[in-house]
C-alpha cells in the first residue's frame, strides 16, 4: 500500500513538473514575441536612412521620426502641430520624415517629393502639397497630375523634377522606406517614433506627452 502511494505521488510530482515546464516555455515564447516587437521599434537603422529629409539641429536630444503619406488628411492636420512642438523646444528636437505611401497613387506623389528633396526643396514642396491636398487627393486616392501646379511657385526646376521622379535612386528610397515601415510595424499614417519609442496609443496629446517626457529626460 505504501509503495503504491509513493508511486502515485511520484506520478503527480512528474505531472506538476511537466505542467510548470510547459507554462514556462509558453511564457518565454510570449515574452520573446513582445521583445521582438519592441526591438524592431528601437532599430536605429530602420528608423533613419541617409536619404531621409530632416529638419532641426543635428545632434538634438529628441528625434521625432514620422512615417507619413502626403495624401493623408491626418498627416496634414498633425504637421503644424509637430512644427509647433519644435518651436516650443527650440534646438531640442530634430524631425525626420519617412515615406509611407499607403493611399492609392501616393507612391507617385512621394516620388515627386523625393525628387524635390534632390533639389533641396522638400519642405516647401511638402507644405505646398498639404495646402492643396483637398484638390489633388480625394476619396483616398492621389492624383499626381494635379500636384504640379502647386509645385510651380516653390522654385523647382520642373523639367528636372519630371525627369527625377523616375530615377532608380528615387524609387529605391521609397522602397526602402516601405520596407522599414513594415519592419517597424507601421500600418497607418501618421506614425511617430520619439527617440525610438512608439506612441503608447495614437493621438496628438500622446505625441505631445511623449515628446515632453523625452525633453525632460534628456535635459
C-alpha positions, 0 to 999 in steps of 0.5 A: 500500500505504501509503495503504491502511494509513493508511486502515485505521488511520484506520478503527480510530482512528474505531472506538476513538473511537466505542467510548470515546464510547459507554462514556462516555455509558453511564457518565454515564447510570449515574452520573446514575441513582445521583445521582438516587437519592441526591438524592431521599434528601437532599430536605429537603422530602420528608423533613419536612412541617409536619404531621409529629409530632416529638419532641426539641429543635428545632434538634438536630444529628441528625434521625432521620426514620422512615417507619413503619406502626403495624401493623408488628411491626418498627416496634414492636420498633425504637421503644424502641430509637430512644427509647433512642438519644435518651436516650443523646444527650440534646438531640442528636437530634430524631425525626420520624415519617412515615406509611407505611401499607403493611399492609392497613387501616393507612391507617385506623389512621394516620388515627386517629393523625393525628387524635390528633396534632390533639389533641396526643396522638400519642405516647401514642396511638402507644405505646398502639397498639404495646402492643396491636398483637398484638390489633388487627393480625394476619396483616398486616392492621389492624383499626381497630375494635379500636384504640379501646379502647386509645385510651380511657385516653390522654385523647382526646376520642373523639367528636372523634377519630371525627369527625377521622379523616375530615377532608380535612386528615387524609387529605391528610397521609397522602397526602402522606406516601405520596407522599414515601415513594415519592419517597424510595424507601421500600418497607418499614417501618421506614425511617430517614433520619439527617440525610438519609442512608439506612441503608447496609443495614437493621438496628438496629446500622446505625441505631445506627452511623449515628446515632453517626457523625452525633453525632460529626460534628456535635459 
